[in-house]
Amino acid sequence: MPPPPRRASARSAGSAGKQSTLSFHHRVTKTGASQGGKKAAAAAPPASTRSTPPVVAPPASPPAAAAREPQEEDERELKEREEAVPPQAADAVRRARALAPRQIDAYWRALEQARGARRVHQEGLDVGEKVLRYWDVSSQYGPCVGMTRTKRWLRAHRLGLDPPLEVLAVLLREEEAPAAETAHMDEILNSTAVGAI
């Protein structure tokens, strides 16, 4: 059933084809602004009796002589504290140092067999680097960007995620090489960010 036809009202009959323009210049939208302005001014206390907010003095800074040690020493101490192995992981570090290279090779072979296909793009890398790159993309141990691989392993161990001991063994063997400490994904993201600037 079609809708009933509309009937033109007396008000819209004069402006049948035109829509009126809205204008707010002649109209006060807040009713209290014009009427309440005079009333509010009369009800307000004189300026001398108004309460002023209390002035708060800034806290006193310590004298320069009593300041803490220089920032360089603080940063060095913080870095040493971060690199120290926590006592809970000391046993894991000892077991990782005792792992033989053939055990790391066996770990990698087991990962390759579970995968089903060879990693053709990693043929030029040694087993240690392959293990570390696999560790970088293993998301079940937490994010890898923004922290060193060793710190990530220690965090996963502390959280009870049972990270592979072979990864820690590779990290301990290659701790002299600075490139082994950062995740490969972190290197890629940093190079992209630097190139974008």
MOMOZI-V51756 format. One record per backbone hydrogen bond with DSSP energy under -1.0 kcal/mol. NH is the residue of the N-H (numbers start at 1). CO is the residue of the C=O. E is the energy in kcal/mol with one decimal. If there is no record, write none. Layout:
[[NH:CO:E] [NH:CO:E]]
This chain:
[[35:31:-1.2] [40:36:-3.1] [41:37:-1.7] [42:38:-1.8] [43:39:-2.0] [44:40:-1.2] [49:46:-1.1] [67:64:-1.1] [74:70:-1.5] [75:71:-2.5] [76:72:-2.1] [77:73:-2.4] [78:74:-2.4] [79:75:-2.3] [80:76:-2.3] [81:77:-2.3] [82:78:-2.2] [83:79:-2.1] [84:80:-1.1] [89:86:-1.2] [93:89:-2.4] [94:90:-2.1] [95:91:-2.3] [96:92:-2.3] [97:93:-2.1] [98:94:-1.1] [103:100:-1.1] [104:100:-1.2] [105:101:-2.2] [106:102:-2.2] [107:103:-2.0] [108:104:-2.2] [109:105:-2.6] [110:106:-2.1] [111:107:-1.7] [112:108:-2.4] [113:109:-2.5] [114:110:-1.8] [115:111:-1.3] [116:112:-1.6] [120:118:-1.2] [122:119:-1.2] [123:120:-1.3] [125:122:-1.3] [130:126:-1.9] [131:127:-2.5] [132:128:-2.2] [133:129:-2.3] [134:130:-2.2] [135:131:-2.1] [136:132:-2.0] [137:133:-1.3] [139:137:-1.2] [141:138:-1.3] [142:139:-1.7] [149:181:-2.9] [152:148:-2.1] [153:149:-2.4] [154:150:-2.7] [155:151:-2.4] [156:152:-2.4] [157:153:-2.4] [158:154:-2.5] [159:155:-2.0] [160:157:-1.1] [161:156:-2.8] [168:164:-1.1] [169:165:-2.1] [170:166:-2.2] [171:167:-2.5] [172:168:-2.6] [173:169:-1.8] [174:170:-1.9] [180:177:-1.0] [187:183:-1.8] [188:184:-2.0] [189:185:-2.5] [190:186:-2.4] [191:187:-2.2] [192:188:-2.0] [193:189:-2.4] [194:190:-2.3] [195:191:-1.9] [196:192:-1.4]]
